[in-house]
């Protein structure tokens, strides 16, 4: 499903959310309304069909049902408010706020022309680390990494990240991110993503012994599923990653780079 910041119509976003959940599970309007705290099984469908309005007092409940948090919830609130207000000046101000959020949190979609970005851990890590160390030399950035990387490689990767638009080099020689989030194109980069997953899984295995428990967090569950439940779990995991992205995108004064892996795989054949 597209990011919320690519929408200007909250009803269309809700409709697309419903269709996506229904495609991967037995999601219904009744369940959607229940998640939002409505007793009517039909209310949100009426809203999506433009037969009813969504009141200001209900926005927060609906946002939670849509798994929105941080700037995403703010953007959804603005879309609903825009739909409700009549004053043209107020509408213009709301659109400007929406545009500002959309520009700030625009996600970079990585496709085939930036395949190199997913060849190794250094690229995404240095993209996050360099803006935290204004004025740092390549050897200082290399020394801040917990895995081995040379100053020469850091210098080469920084040049690549600037050339391809992942980072911007400022006049004071510091770096800033051009977009808050980088998203991999599943169609263009399947092999690169597979390689990255394998590499990051190997780092996760070492991290169990390498770092104390107050610096790393591991947990897992073993569960039975069927096709429908698998779809629901995957949708929930994707929502979780998106919400975490939304939370971290609003934070300032960052001082460390972490990697989060979420793995779901079969341990048995189907029976």
C-alpha positions in Angstrom: 0.0 0.0 0.0 1.2 3.5 -0.8 2.5 5.8 1.9 -0.2 8.0 3.5 1.7 11.2 2.4 1.0 10.3 -1.2 -2.8 10.9 -0.5 -4.8 14.1 -0.2 -8.2 12.3 0.3 -8.6 10.6 3.6 -11.5 8.6 2.3 -9.5 7.1 -0.5 -6.7 6.2 2.0 -9.2 4.4 4.3 -10.7 2.6 1.3 -7.3 1.4 0.1 -6.4 0.3 3.7 -9.6 -1.7 3.9 -9.0 -3.3 0.4 -5.4 -4.2 1.3 -6.3 -5.8 4.6 -9.2 -7.7 3.0 -6.9 -8.9 0.2 -4.5 -10.5 2.8 -7.1 -11.7 5.4 -10.8 -12.0 6.2 -11.0 -8.3 7.2 -14.5 -6.9 7.2 -16.2 -3.5 7.6 -17.6 -4.8 10.9 -14.1 -5.5 12.2 -12.8 -2.2 10.9 -15.6 -0.3 12.8 -15.0 -2.4 15.9 -11.3 -1.5 15.9 -12.2 2.2 15.7 -14.7 1.9 18.6 -17.9 2.2 16.6 -21.0 0.1 17.4 -22.4 0.5 13.9 -20.8 -2.2 11.5 -21.3 0.2 8.6 -20.3 3.7 9.7 -16.8 3.7 8.1 -18.1 2.4 4.9 -20.6 5.2 4.7 -17.7 7.6 5.4 -15.7 6.1 2.6 -18.7 6.3 0.3 -19.1 10.0 1.1 -22.5 9.4 2.7 -21.3 10.5 6.1 -18.6 12.7 7.6 -15.9 11.8 10.1 -16.2 14.1 13.1 -13.1 15.7 14.8 -13.7 13.7 18.0 -13.4 10.4 16.1 -10.2 11.1 14.2 -7.9 9.7 16.8 -9.8 6.4 17.1 -9.9 5.9 13.4 -6.2 6.7 13.1 -5.4 4.0 15.7 -7.6 1.5 13.7 -5.5 2.4 10.6 -2.3 1.8 12.7 -1.1 5.4 12.2 1.3 7.0 14.6 3.6 10.1 14.7 3.6 12.2 11.6 1.2 9.8 9.8 -1.5 10.4 12.4 -0.9 14.2 12.1 -1.2 14.0 8.3 -4.4 11.9 8.5 -5.9 14.5 10.9 -5.1 17.3 8.5 -6.7 15.4 5.6 -9.9 14.9 7.6 -9.9 18.6 8.8 -9.4 19.7 5.2 -12.5 17.8 4.2 -14.6 19.3 7.1 -13.7 23.0 6.9 -15.4 25.3 4.5 -13.2 28.5 4.7 -10.9 28.7 1.7 -8.1 30.4 3.6 -8.2 27.6 6.2 -8.2 25.0 3.5 -5.1 26.6 1.9 -3.2 26.6 5.3 -4.1 22.9 5.8 -2.8 22.0 2.4 0.5 23.8 3.0 0.9 21.9 6.3 0.2 18.6 4.5 2.7 19.5 1.8 5.3 20.3 4.4 4.9 16.9 6.1 4.9 15.1 2.8 8.2 16.8 1.8 9.8 16.2 5.1 8.9 12.5 5.2 9.1 11.5 1.6 10.5 8.0 1.2 13.3 7.3 -1.3 12.4 4.3 -3.4 15.5 2.4 -4.3 15.4 0.9 -7.8 17.8 -0.7 -10.2 19.9 2.4 -10.8 20.9 2.4 -7.1 21.4 -1.3 -6.8 24.8 -0.8 -5.1 23.0 0.7 -2.0 21.9 -2.8 -1.0 25.1 -4.7 -1.8 26.5 -4.3 1.7 25.7 -3.1 5.2 28.1 -0.1 4.9 25.8 1.9 2.6 22.6 2.1 4.8 24.6 2.3 8.0 26.9 5.2 6.8 23.8 7.0 5.4 22.4 7.0 8.9 25.7 7.6 10.7 27.3 10.5 8.7 24.6 13.1 9.5 25.1 12.3 13.2 28.9 13.2 12.9 29.0 16.7 11.3 32.6 17.5 10.1 33.8 14.0 10.8 36.6 12.6 8.5 36.1 9.2 6.8 38.5 7.5 9.3 36.4 8.8 12.2 33.2 7.5 10.7 34.9 4.1 10.1 36.0 4.0 13.7 32.5 4.6 14.9 31.2 1.4 13.2 31.1 -1.8 15.2 31.9 -3.8 12.1 35.2 -3.4 10.1 35.2 -0.9 7.3 38.2 1.1 6.0 38.4 4.9 5.7 38.9 4.5 2.0 35.6 2.6 1.7 33.8 5.2 3.8 35.1 7.9 1.5 34.0 6.0 -1.6 30.5 5.2 -0.1 30.0 8.9 0.9 30.7 10.0 -2.7 28.2 7.4 -4.0 25.5 8.4 -1.5 25.9 12.1 -2.4 26.0 11.3 -6.2 22.9 9.1 -6.1 20.9 11.5 -3.9 20.8 9.5 -0.6 22.8 12.2 1.2 23.4 15.9 0.7 26.8 17.5 1.4 26.4 20.9 3.0 28.7 24.0 2.8 30.1 23.3 6.3 31.1 19.7 5.1 28.4 18.0 7.1 25.9 15.6 5.6 22.1 15.6 5.8 19.6 13.0 4.5 17.5 14.0 1.5 14.7 11.8 2.6 13.9 10.4 6.1 13.3 6.9 4.8 14.7 4.5 2.2 12.4 1.9 0.8 13.5 -1.0 -1.4 11.7 -1.7 -4.6 10.6 -5.4 -4.4 10.4 -5.6 -8.2 13.8 -4.0 -9.1 16.0 -5.4 -6.3 15.0 -8.9 -5.3 18.6 -10.3 -5.5 20.2 -7.4 -3.6 17.5 -7.5 -0.9 18.1 -11.3 -0.5 21.8 -10.7 -0.1 21.2 -7.9 2.4 18.9 -10.1 4.5 21.5 -12.9 4.7 24.2 -10.5 5.7 22.1 -8.8 8.4 20.9 -12.2 9.7 24.6 -13.2 10.2 25.2 -10.0 12.1 22.2 -10.7 14.3 23.5 -14.1 15.1 26.8 -12.6 16.3 25.0 -9.9 18.2 23.5 -12.4 20.7 26.9 -12.9 22.2 28.6 -9.7 21.2 26.4 -7.1 23.0 25.1 -7.1 26.6 21.3 -7.6 27.0 20.7 -3.9 27.8 22.1 -3.0 24.4 20.2 -5.5 22.2 16.7 -7.0 22.3 15.9 -10.5 21.0 12.5 -12.2 21.2 10.5 -14.8 19.3 7.4 -17.0 19.2 6.6 -20.3 17.6 3.0 -20.4 16.3 0.6 -22.4 14.2 -0.8 -20.7 11.1 -2.9 -21.2 8.0 -2.9 -19.2 4.8 -5.4 -16.6 6.1 -3.6 -16.1 9.4 -0.2 -15.9 7.7 -1.5 -13.0 5.7 -2.8 -11.3 8.8 0.6 -11.7 10.6 2.5 -10.4 7.6 0.2 -7.3 7.4 0.7 -6.7 11.2 4.5 -7.0 10.8 4.6 -4.5 7.9 2.4 -2.1 9.9 4.8 -2.4 12.8 7.8 -1.5 10.7 6.0 1.4 9.2 4.9 2.7 12.6 8.5 2.4 13.9 9.7 4.3 10.8 7.2 7.0 11.6 8.3 7.2 15.2 12.0 7.5 14.4 11.5 9.9 11.6 10.3 12.5 14.1 13.3 12.2 16.5 16.2 14.6 16.7 19.6 14.4 18.4 20.2 10.8 17.2 23.5 9.3 18.3 23.6 5.7 17.3 22.6 3.4 14.4 20.7 0.2 15.1 19.5 -2.6 12.8 16.1 -4.3 13.4 15.4 -7.7 11.7 12.0 -9.3 11.8 11.9 -12.9 10.6 9.0 -15.2 9.9 9.6 -18.5 8.3 8.2 -22.1 8.3 9.6 -24.8 10.6 7.4 -27.6 9.2 5.8 -28.8 6.0 2.0 -28.1 5.6 0.0 -30.9 7.2 
